[in-house]
Amino acid sequence: MFKIITDSTADLPVSYLEENDIGCLHLSYILDGETYGPEKQMDYKEFFDAMRNGKMPTTSQVNPDQAKSYFEEVIKECDEILYIAFSSGLSGTYNSVQVAAAEVLEEHPDKKILVVDTLCASLGEGLVVMKAVNLRKEGKTMDEVAAWIEEHKQNIVHVFTVDDLFHLHRGGRVSKTSAILGTLISIKPKLYVDPEGHLTLLAKVRGRKKSLSALVDYMEEKLGSFRDKNDFYTISHGDCIEDAEYVRDLIKERFGIENCVINNIGPTVGSHSGPGTVALFFMGDER
């Protein structure tokens, strides 16, 4: 059986990774001069509280040496690896992993490594991983699973809202003036991840509850032929579980979809979106 590996940016529960034997490469981040990564983790509540108190974390992509070392360990135990990667539109990690895979395959030509750019982020990437796991359980080959991802990654719809515009301003998503004015009049942006895997502003909504409802409205708009095909969907959040559950309950009421995976946004994505982010991911006709 082939090994599935993904990035920490998929924001999947550790329990899910362990239960399904999924490898994970960790992107690192720096907060208060301390570097955090696979060997040193910060509790997510502590992380988001630090951001609420004005701390500004910075993030780093996986580098080729890190990915190569990881592959060299995994390849000892299996002949085939499927790497399901964070959007190349948001990080250089995909490119680093491709470089590492090529180097490992030069040294181990009898092995096989496929690296797939999901053009997805957070539990959108996680949703792709979960679909891949289910296909593997059905007996699909690595090539078949990779082909499914390539065929359907543009069907993974991402839509999210943030509570504080200043974090988006830091990332160049909104201007400083927009961040100040928006905060004063309680403007909450609705954003999505576009077909190239970039964050893009869709609309501005006034008020928190309306912004959460707007996520479900977008789902209504985008489901299309997938209306009855979403056997599960995902929601990630920046330390605001009640808001995530509010969105889940709206979806259950409107569409009757019961199976939802909710998890925290990890520090890599959370560094740019901030506390109070709620992100919804599902399958639709197009992003």
C-alpha positions, 0 to 999 in steps of 0.5 A, a space after each residue: 500500500 502506498 504512503 500518503 504524506 501531507 503538510 501541517 497546513 492541511 490542519 487535520 486532527 493529529 488523531 486522524 493522521 495517526 489512525 490513517 497512517 498519514 505522514 506530515 511535514 511541518 512548516 515552521 513559525 517564529 513567535 517571540 524569537 522562538 522557532 516552532 516546528 515538529 519538535 516544538 509545538 505551541 498550544 493553539 489557544 496559547 498561539 491565538 491568545 498571543 496574536 490577540 495580545 499583539 504578537 506577530 508570528 512569521 512563517 517558513 516553508 518546508 525546505 528541500 533538505 527537510 523534505 529529502 530527509 523525511 522522504 529518505 526515512 519513509 522510503 525505507 518502509 515503502 515503495 510508493 509515496 503520494 505527497 498531497 501538497 499545500 497550494 503553490 499559490 500560497 507557499 514555496 513548499 510544493 516546489 521544495 518537495 518536488 526538488 526533494 522527491 527528484 533527488 531521492 528518486 535519482 538515488 532510488 530509481 526503483 521507488 515512486 514518489 508523486 507530488 500533487 499541488 492541491 491549490 488548497 489550504 487548511 481543511 480544504 487541503 485536509 478534505 483532499 487528503 481525506 478523499 485520498 484516504 477513502 479512495 485508498 481504502 477502496 483499493 485505488 492505486 496511487 496513480 488513480 488517487 493522484 489522477 482523482 485529485 488532479 481532476 477534482 481539485 478545482 471542485 474543492 471550494 474554499 470560503 472564509 471570513 476573518 474577525 480582524 482585518 489587520 492580519 489580512 493587511 499584514 499579508 497584503 490582502 487589504 489596505 491599512 485604510 480598509 483595515 482601520 475603517 472596516 474595524 471601526 464599522 464592523 466590516 467582515 470580509 468574505 474571501 476564497 481561494 481562487 483557481 490558482 490557489 491564491 487568497 482573493 477578496 469576494 465581498 465585504 459584509 457588515 457584522 459577524 453573524 451576517 459574515 458567517 451566514 454569507 459562508 453558507 450562502 456561498 455554499 448554496 451558490 457553488 454546490 451545483 451538481 455536487 448538491 447531493 454528492 458532499 458526503 462530508 465537508 470541513 470547517 476550520 476555525 481560529 479559536 472560535 469553535 462556537 462560530 464554527 458550530 453555528 455555520 455547521 448548524 446552518 448547513 445542516 438546517 439548509 442542506 441536510 448534510 450531517 457529516 462535518 469535520 471541524 478542527 482548529 486552524 494551525 499556526 501557519 495559516 493562522 499567522 496570516 488569517 488571525 484569531 476569529 477566522 472561520 473557513 468552510 470547505 466543500 465540493 462544488 461545480 467550481 471555486 
